[in-house]
Amino acid sequence: MILVFGGTTEGKVVAELLDFMGEPYFYSTKTISSVTIGGQIITGAMDAGQIMAFCKQQDIRLMIDAAHPFAVRLHQHVYSAATALSLTAIRFERTFPEISPDDCIRLFPSFEEMTGALLESRFQSILVLTGVQTIPYFDTLRRQDRCCWFRILNNRSSIRKARSYGLADENIISSPITGNTEQLMELARKVRAEIILSKESGDSGFFSHKAEASRRLNIPLWVVGRPHLPDFTFIVYSQKELLQKICQLRKTILKTEKLRLGFTTGTCVTAAAKACFLALMNNGFPRSVEINLPDGEKTSFLIFCGKLFEKHASCVVIKDAGDDPDVTHAREIGCELFLTNRAGIRFERGEGIGVVTLPGLQVAVGEPAINPVPRKMISEMIEALALEYKTEGGFLIRPFVPEGERISRQTFNSRVGVVGGISIIGTSGKVIPFSNEAFLSAIQYQLSVVKETGSQEIVLTSGKRSENMLQADFSHLPGTAFIHYGNLIGETIQLAVRQQIRTINLGIMFGKGIKLAEGHLDTHSKNVLFNSGFAAQIARECGYPDNVVSEIKELKLANAIRTVIPFSKTEPFYTNIAKRCFKVCFGLIPAGYVFRLILLTEQGEKINV
């Protein structure tokens, strides 16, 4: 559960995002709020102790402070409670334009210093835009019979609060707070203001409009600078940044027992392309778009960073890969869409998108790495929209991923001949966490490249560490020939056979090897655990004494066997395991193929069969 401290424009933005994501949350405000949101609203001020008690009672895992920048005590209470409970706390901060003090603008570190300077000034008619909570700071000025006009929010709570401070109704200006410079100038003229007072209210507090009104009226604007924030776990400045952060936290502190599905890069580009089309047709980007997946299911994406021109548009969405360990998770996936005079739909490579350099993939050499299913999804969506809007001409679609080139180094793209960025992939439009199907599909692509580049030999290993141990032994092979099977030994061998790759070398670490020796071609721990009884039986068959057999039977980890039977290339126990591994795999190898197996230890020792 998430606890949000709101009551501000930023608070509403946070609530909108959590509602869109379907995340449950509490929304805390000091006074009664009329905002309509999906979360549970709670009211009343809380100190650090009360926040801690609430978090324990409601199993709060994340706090988001979206309160006003000048709510200093609340910020400290949130920080103190989060620190005491070891909770993650995000500050959703508004953006602040840079203030350059000049003849019109003067900056103060506190209200006390501002009011002190006012007492020494000759200003008599003062327009105060600092909010209802700050009225007490100006009591001394009011007692000097200076005319202070207070603009406050147009609601009963604020008016009641202003009256409780002894403010006369004629000095209360209750109106909606907008970014209309002309309206603010008209208000200043109406009260014959000689000076305007403000807090450093940021963009969402329309500070730039206050500064503009001050300059155009040629009257001073005195400003109290924003206070310093505590050292929150994270500080974000936009809904996009917050979405990225919550997507990341869903893998840790917000993780649920049920694995969450995600969406492919192809689905993300489709959503961005649709938003661009609608922006060009309607002269503005939608807040979100809904798209159809290949199986008919619908899903929606929020749209960010839209840029709109006469003939082209661009925007991004944030990829949510669910609980899958995907390097593009929480990254920006974008698309540029161009209206062209040339009929049809064409695809180009944008920033961070790889280009295909080797044969064997589903896309021709020289083409951007955008797979057939995403191309079909995007094309069908654009064609349907073009028919609906009666659009003539054609379209150029240019997907992009700002971090694509960097994060592609964490993938196997270079091994399959995709260079310079990531691939836009997907078959169902959805990402199934830890999916064997997706993993095997990646292996299939790698094997296709090996075959199409004319190689007839591969080295299969469970991962990078075992690959590193074998690279020197197979230095005659290109990098594309080294393929990781993870735990799927049998299915990977079968894929290689289907590609008619005639020489198959398989390296396996001893821990997985003892599972394979028992006949398990999928060695994942969710399917099979180390069987000490099987290991003890092998030791007995190899003629080891009863005390050694008994000791092995009590072990919990395969790698602990070497403390009982020291490893050597000729030690009967280990050579027996290697031969059994070979025999299990060899049953999948057709006649005329060459198969070799290398048993590896953590120390890099090898037994070749």
C-alpha positions in Angstrom: 0.0 0.0 0.0 1.1 3.6 -0.8 0.6 6.7 1.4 0.4 10.0 -0.5 0.5 13.4 1.1 -1.3 15.7 -1.2 -3.7 18.6 -1.2 -1.8 20.2 -4.1 -1.7 20.2 -7.9 1.2 17.7 -7.5 -1.0 15.5 -5.2 -3.7 15.3 -7.9 -1.1 14.3 -10.5 0.2 11.5 -8.2 -3.4 10.3 -7.6 -4.1 10.3 -11.3 -1.1 8.2 -12.0 -1.8 5.7 -9.3 -5.4 5.4 -10.4 -4.2 4.7 -14.0 -1.7 2.1 -12.7 -4.3 0.4 -10.5 -2.1 0.8 -7.4 -4.0 1.1 -4.1 -3.2 4.1 -2.0 -4.2 6.5 0.8 -4.4 10.2 0.0 -3.7 12.3 3.1 -4.6 16.0 3.3 -4.6 18.4 6.3 -8.1 19.6 5.7 -11.2 18.1 4.0 -10.5 17.7 0.3 -13.1 17.8 -2.5 -10.8 16.0 -5.0 -12.3 13.0 -6.7 -9.8 10.1 -6.8 -9.6 6.4 -6.6 -7.6 6.2 -3.4 -8.9 6.4 0.1 -8.9 10.0 1.4 -7.8 10.6 5.0 -7.8 14.1 6.6 -6.1 15.7 9.5 -2.5 16.7 10.3 -0.1 13.9 11.4 3.2 14.2 13.1 6.0 11.7 12.7 4.7 9.4 15.4 1.2 9.3 14.0 2.6 8.7 10.5 4.6 5.8 11.8 1.6 4.3 13.6 -0.6 4.6 10.4 2.1 3.0 8.3 2.4 0.0 10.6 -1.4 -0.4 10.8 -1.9 -0.2 7.1 1.2 -2.0 5.9 2.5 1.0 4.0 5.5 0.2 1.8 6.0 3.5 0.1 5.3 7.2 1.0 5.0 9.9 -1.6 5.3 13.5 -0.4 3.4 15.7 -2.9 2.6 18.4 -0.3 3.2 22.1 -0.8 7.0 23.0 -0.9 6.4 25.3 2.1 4.8 22.5 4.3 8.2 22.3 6.1 6.9 20.5 9.2 5.1 17.8 7.1 8.2 17.2 5.0 10.3 16.6 8.1 7.6 14.4 9.7 7.4 12.2 6.5 11.2 12.0 6.4 11.5 11.1 10.1 8.9 8.4 9.9 10.3 6.9 6.7 13.8 6.9 8.3 12.6 5.3 11.5 10.6 2.6 9.7 13.2 2.1 6.9 10.6 2.9 4.3 11.2 4.4 0.8 10.0 8.0 0.6 9.6 9.8 -2.8 9.3 13.6 -2.9 7.2 14.7 -5.9 8.6 18.2 -6.4 7.3 20.9 -8.6 9.7 22.5 -11.0 10.9 26.0 -10.3 11.9 28.6 -12.8 15.2 30.3 -12.1 14.8 33.6 -10.2 17.2 36.4 -11.2 16.7 39.2 -8.6 16.5 42.6 -10.4 14.9 46.0 -10.0 11.5 44.3 -9.7 12.2 41.0 -8.0 13.7 40.7 -4.5 14.3 37.3 -2.9 14.1 36.7 0.9 15.1 33.5 2.9 12.1 33.8 5.2 8.7 35.5 5.9 10.2 37.1 8.9 12.9 38.9 6.9 10.3 39.9 4.2 7.9 41.4 6.8 10.9 43.1 8.5 11.8 44.8 5.2 8.2 45.7 4.6 8.0 47.5 8.0 10.9 49.6 7.0 9.4 50.4 3.6 6.8 53.0 2.6 4.5 50.6 0.8 0.9 51.1 1.9 -1.2 49.0 -0.5 0.1 45.4 -0.6 -1.2 42.5 -2.7 -0.3 39.2 -0.9 -0.3 36.0 -2.9 1.4 33.7 -0.4 -1.7 31.7 0.7 -4.1 31.7 3.6 -1.7 29.9 6.0 0.7 32.8 5.9 -1.7 35.5 7.0 -0.4 35.6 10.6 3.1 36.7 9.3 1.5 40.1 8.3 -0.2 40.9 11.5 2.2 43.7 12.3 1.7 45.3 9.0 -2.1 45.2 9.4 -1.8 46.8 12.8 0.0 49.7 11.2 -3.1 50.3 9.1 -1.4 49.3 5.9 -3.8 47.9 3.3 -3.0 44.2 2.8 -5.1 42.4 0.2 -4.9 38.6 0.5 -5.8 36.5 -2.5 -6.7 33.0 -1.4 -8.3 29.9 -2.8 -12.0 30.2 -3.6 -13.4 27.6 -1.1 -15.2 27.6 2.2 -12.2 26.2 4.2 -9.8 28.9 3.1 -12.4 31.7 3.7 -13.1 30.3 7.1 -9.4 30.2 7.9 -8.8 33.8 6.7 -11.7 35.0 8.9 -10.3 33.1 11.9 -7.1 35.2 11.6 -9.2 38.3 12.1 -9.1 39.4 8.4 -12.1 41.5 7.3 -14.0 40.3 4.3 -13.1 43.4 2.2 -9.5 42.3 2.5 -10.2 38.8 1.3 -10.0 38.1 -2.5 -11.2 34.6 -3.0 -10.7 33.5 -6.6 -9.5 30.5 -8.6 -5.7 30.5 -8.9 -4.8 30.5 -12.6 -1.9 31.4 -14.8 -3.6 34.3 -16.4 -1.2 37.3 -16.3 -3.9 39.8 -17.5 -6.2 38.8 -14.7 -3.5 39.2 -12.1 -2.6 42.6 -13.5 -6.2 43.6 -13.4 -6.4 42.5 -9.7 -3.3 44.5 -8.8 -4.7 47.6 -10.5 -8.1 47.2 -8.7 -6.5 47.3 -5.3 -3.9 49.9 -6.4 -1.1 47.6 -5.3 2.3 49.2 -4.8 4.0 45.8 -4.3 3.2 42.1 -4.8 4.2 39.5 -2.3 4.7 35.8 -3.3 6.3 32.6 -2.3 8.7 30.8 -4.7 5.7 28.9 -5.9 7.2 27.2 -8.9 5.6 26.5 -12.3 2.5 24.9 -10.9 2.1 27.9 -8.6 2.3 30.2 -11.7 5.3 32.1 -10.5 6.4 33.1 -14.0 3.0 34.9 -14.4 3.5 36.8 -11.2 6.9 37.9 -12.3 5.5 38.9 -15.7 2.7 40.9 -14.1 5.2 42.7 -11.8 7.4 43.7 -14.7 4.6 44.9 -16.9 3.1 47.0 -14.0 6.5 48.2 -13.0 5.9 47.4 -9.3 8.1 45.3 -7.0 7.7 41.5 -6.5 9.1 40.3 -3.2 9.5 36.6 -2.9 10.2 34.2 0.0 12.5 31.4 -1.3 11.5 27.8 -1.0 12.8 25.9 2.0 15.3 23.1 1.8 13.9 19.6 1.6 15.0 16.6 3.8 17.1 13.9 2.1 14.3 11.8 0.7 15.1 8.4 -0.9 14.1 9.8 -4.3 13.1 13.2 -5.7 11.1 13.3 -9.0 9.8 16.3 -10.9 7.2 14.9 -13.3 4.5 12.3 -13.7 6.8 10.5 -16.2 9.6 10.3 -13.7 7.2 9.1 -11.0 5.8 6.4 -13.3 9.3 5.2 -14.1 10.2 5.0 -10.4 7.0 3.2 -9.4 7.6 0.7 -12.2 11.1 0.0 -10.8 9.7 -0.3 -7.2 7.1 -2.8 -8.4 10.0 -5.3 -8.7 11.1 -4.7 -5.1 9.1 -3.1 -2.3 5.8 -3.1 -4.2 6.2 -6.7 -5.5 3.2 -8.9 -5.2 3.0 -12.7 -4.9 1.5 -13.1 -8.3 3.9 -12.4 -11.2 2.8 -9.4 -13.2 2.5 -9.4 -17.0 4.2 -6.6 -19.0 4.2 -5.3 -22.5 6.7 -5.6 -25.3 8.6 -2.8 -27.0 6.4 -3.4 -30.1 3.3 -2.6 -28.0 4.9 0.5 -26.7 5.8 1.8 -30.1 2.3 1.1 -31.3 0.9 3.2 -28.5 3.3 6.1 -29.2 2.5 5.9 -32.9 -1.2 6.1 -32.3 -0.8 9.1 -30.0 1.2 10.8 -32.8 -1.4 10.2 -35.4 -4.2 11.5 -33.1 -2.1 14.6 -32.3 -1.7 15.4 -36.0 -5.4 14.9 -36.7 -6.7 16.8 -33.6 -3.9 19.3 -33.1 -3.0 18.1 -29.7 -1.8 14.9 -27.9 -4.2 12.7 -26.0 -3.5 12.2 -22.3 -3.5 8.4 -22.9 -4.3 5.9 -25.7 -5.8 2.5 -25.9 -4.5 -0.1 -28.3 -5.5 -3.6 -29.3 -3.1 -6.5 -28.7 -2.8 -9.4 -31.3 -5.1 -11.6 -29.1 -7.8 -8.8 -29.1 -7.1 -7.7 -25.5 -6.9 -3.9 -25.0 -4.4 -2.0 -22.9 -3.7 1.7 -22.3 -0.6 3.9 -22.0 0.0 7.4 -20.7 1.6 9.7 -23.3 4.6 12.0 -22.5 6.9 14.5 -24.1 4.8 15.2 -27.1 6.3 17.4 -29.9 3.9 18.4 -32.6 4.6 20.0 -36.0 2.6 20.5 -39.2 3.6 17.2 -40.8 5.1 15.1 -38.0 4.8 14.4 -34.3 6.8 12.5 -31.7 6.1 11.3 -28.1 7.2 8.6 -25.7 5.5 6.0 -23.4 7.1 4.2 -20.4 7.6 0.5 -20.9 6.3 -1.7 -18.1 7.8 -5.2 -18.5 6.0 -6.5 -15.4 8.1 -8.8 -13.3 10.3 -10.0 -16.3 14.0 -9.1 -16.0 13.9 -6.9 -19.1 16.6 -4.2 -19.7 14.0 -1.9 -21.3 11.7 -2.0 -18.2 10.7 1.6 -17.0 12.6 3.1 -20.0 11.2 5.6 -22.6 10.0 4.0 -25.8 9.1 6.5 -28.4 7.9 7.0 -32.0 8.1 9.8 -34.6 5.3 9.7 -37.2 5.6 11.7 -40.5 2.9 12.4 -43.0 4.3 11.8 -46.5 3.1 12.2 -50.1 4.3 8.7 -50.8 1.6 6.1 -50.4 2.0 3.2 -47.9 3.8 2.8 -44.6 7.5 2.8 -44.2 9.7 2.2 -41.2 13.0 3.9 -40.4 15.5 3.4 -37.6 15.4 6.1 -34.9 17.7 6.9 -32.1 18.6 3.8 -30.0 17.1 1.3 -32.5 19.5 -1.3 -33.8 20.2 -2.2 -37.4 20.4 -5.8 -38.7 23.9 -6.7 -40.0 23.7 -10.5 -40.3 21.3 -12.9 -42.1 19.1 -15.3 -40.2 16.7 -12.9 -38.4 13.2 -12.2 -39.4 14.3 -8.8 -40.8 16.6 -8.4 -43.8 20.1 -7.2 -43.5 20.3 -3.4 -43.5 16.8 -2.9 -42.1 16.0 -1.4 -38.7 15.6 -4.1 -36.1 11.8 -4.0 -36.0 10.3 -7.4 -36.0 7.4 -8.5 -38.3 4.7 -8.7 -35.5 5.3 -5.1 -34.3 5.4 -3.9 -37.9 2.0 -5.5 -38.5 0.5 -4.2 -35.2 1.6 -0.6 -36.0 0.7 -0.8 -39.7 -2.8 -2.1 -39.1 -3.4 0.5 -36.4 -2.3 3.3 -38.7 -4.3 2.0 -41.6 -7.5 1.8 -39.5 -7.0 5.3 -38.2 -6.2 6.7 -41.7 -9.5 5.1 -42.9 -11.4 6.6 -40.0 -10.0 10.1 -40.5 -10.0 9.8 -44.3 -6.3 10.6 -44.5 -4.6 10.6 -47.9 -0.9 10.0 -48.5 1.5 7.7 -46.6 3.3 7.5 -43.3 6.9 7.2 -42.2 7.3 5.5 -38.8 10.5 6.0 -36.9 10.6 4.3 -33.5 13.3 5.5 -31.0 14.6 4.6 -27.6 16.7 7.4 -26.0 18.8 4.9 -24.0 18.7 2.2 -26.6 22.3 2.1 -27.7 23.6 2.0 -24.1 21.2 -0.7 -22.8 21.7 -2.8 -25.9 25.1 -3.7 -24.5 23.3 -5.7 -21.7 21.6 -7.9 -24.4 22.7 -10.5 -26.8 21.9 -8.2 -29.8 25.5 -8.0 -31.0 25.6 -11.8 -31.2 22.7 -12.0 -33.6 24.0 -9.1 -35.7 21.8 -6.3 -34.3 24.1 -3.3 -33.7 23.7 0.3 -32.5 20.6 -0.2 -30.3 17.8 -2.5 -29.2 15.2 -4.5 -31.2 11.5 -3.7 -31.4 10.1 -7.2 -30.7 7.1 -9.0 -29.6 4.7 -11.7 -30.8 1.7 -11.5 -28.4 2.3 -7.9 -27.4 2.7 -9.0 -23.8 5.7 -9.9 -21.7 5.2 -13.1 -19.7 7.6 -13.0 -16.7 10.5 -15.6 -16.9 8.8 -17.1 -20.0 10.6 -20.1 -21.5 8.9 -19.4 -24.8 10.5 -15.9 -25.0 13.9 -17.3 -23.9 13.8 -20.1 -26.5 12.7 -17.6 -29.1 15.9 -15.6 -28.5 17.9 -18.8 -28.8 16.2 -19.6 -32.0 17.2 -16.2 -33.4 20.9 -16.8 -32.4 20.9 -20.3 -34.0 19.4 -18.8 -37.2 22.2 -16.3 -37.4 24.8 -19.1 -36.9 23.3 -21.1 -39.7 22.9 -18.2 -42.1 26.5 -17.0 -41.6 27.7 -20.5 -42.6 29.0 -21.8 -39.3 28.5 -25.5 -38.5 29.7 -25.4 -34.8 28.3 -23.9 -31.6 29.2 -23.8 -27.9 26.3 -24.1 -25.5 26.8 -22.8 -22.0 24.4 -22.0 -19.1 25.7 -18.4 -18.9 28.5 -15.9 -19.2 30.7 -17.4 -16.5 30.9 -20.8 -18.1 31.3 -19.2 -21.5 34.3 -17.3 -20.3 35.8 -20.6 -19.1 35.5 -22.1 -22.6 36.4 -19.2 -24.9 40.1 -20.0 -25.1 39.2 -23.6 -26.1 37.1 -22.4 -28.9 38.9 -19.3 -30.0 38.4 -20.4 -33.7 34.7 -19.6 -33.4 33.0 -16.2 -33.7 31.1 -14.7 -30.8 27.8 -15.6 -32.5 28.6 -19.3 -31.9 28.4 -19.0 -28.1 24.8 -19.5 -27.0 23.4 -19.5 -23.4 20.8 -22.2 -22.7 20.1 -21.1 -19.1 18.5 -24.2 -17.8 16.8 -25.4 -21.0 19.4 -27.9 -22.1 17.2 -30.4 -24.0 15.1 -27.8 -25.9 18.2 -25.9 -26.9 19.9 -29.0 -28.3 16.7 -29.8 -30.2 16.6 -26.3 -31.7 20.3 -26.6 -32.8 19.5 -30.0 -34.4 16.6 -28.5 -36.3 18.9 -25.8 -37.7 21.2 -28.7 -38.8 24.2 -27.4 -36.9 26.4 -30.4 -37.1 28.9 -29.9 -34.2 27.4 -29.1 -30.8 29.7 -28.5 -27.8 27.9 -28.2 -24.4 29.6 -26.8 -21.3 27.9 -27.4 -17.9 28.8 -26.4 -14.4 28.9 -29.3 -11.9 25.9 -28.1 -9.9 23.7 -28.3 -13.0 25.6 -31.3 -14.3 24.6 -33.6 -11.4 20.9 -32.7 -12.2 21.5 -33.5 -15.9 23.3 -36.7 -15.0 20.1 -37.8 -13.2 18.2 -37.3 -16.5 16.8 -33.7 -16.0 17.1 -31.8 -19.3 15.6 -28.7 -17.6 17.7 -27.9 -14.5 15.8 -25.0 -13.1 15.5 -25.2 -9.3 11.7 -24.8 -9.5 11.6 -28.2 -11.3 14.5 -30.1 -9.7 16.7 -29.7 -6.6 20.0 -31.3 -5.8 19.4 -35.0 -5.0 22.0 -36.1 -2.4 20.6 -39.6 -2.6 21.4 -39.8 -6.3 24.9 -38.5 -5.7 25.4 -41.0 -2.9 24.3 -43.8 -5.1 26.9 -42.8 -7.8 29.6 -42.7 -5.1 28.6 -46.2 -4.0 28.6 -47.5 -7.6 32.1 -46.1 -8.1 33.4 -48.0 -5.1 33.8 -45.3 -2.4 33.7 -46.4 1.2 30.4 -46.3 3.2 31.5 -43.3 5.3 32.0 -41.3 2.1 28.7 -42.4 0.7 26.9 -41.5 4.0 28.6 -38.1 4.2 27.5 -37.2 0.7 24.0 -38.3 1.5 23.8 -35.6 4.2 25.0 -32.7 1.9 22.6 -29.9 0.9 24.7 -28.5 -2.0 26.2 -30.3 -5.0 29.4 -28.2 -4.8 30.0 -29.4 -1.3 30.8 -32.8 -2.7 34.4 -31.7 -3.5 35.0 -31.3 0.3 34.3 -35.1 0.6 35.8 -36.2 -2.7 38.5 -33.8 -3.9 38.2 -33.0 -7.6 40.5 -34.3 -10.3 40.1 -35.0 -14.0 40.5 -38.7 -13.4 38.5 -39.0 -10.1 35.9 -41.8 -10.8 33.0 -39.9 -9.2 33.4 -36.8 -11.5 34.2 -38.8 -14.6 31.1 -40.9 -14.0 28.9 -37.7 -13.7 30.4 -36.3 -16.9 29.7 -39.6 -18.8 26.1 -39.7 -17.5 25.6 -36.1 -18.7 26.9 -37.0 -22.1 24.6 -40.1 -22.3 21.5 -38.1 -21.4 22.1 -35.5 -24.1 23.4 -37.9 -26.7 19.9 -39.4 -26.9 18.9 -36.1 -28.6 21.7 -36.1 -31.2 21.0 -37.7 -34.6 23.5 -39.8 -36.5 26.1 -37.9 -38.4 26.3 -35.1 -35.8 29.3 -34.4 -33.5 28.5 -33.9 -29.8 31.0 -33.0 -27.0 30.4 -32.3 -23.3 32.6 -30.4 -21.0 31.9 -30.7 -17.2 33.1 -27.5 -15.4 33.8 -26.7 -11.8 33.6 -23.4 -10.0 37.4 -23.2 -10.1 37.4 -23.6 -13.9 38.6 -27.3 -13.9 37.3 -29.3 -16.9 36.4 -32.9 -17.8 35.9 -33.5 -21.5 33.7 -36.3 -22.8 
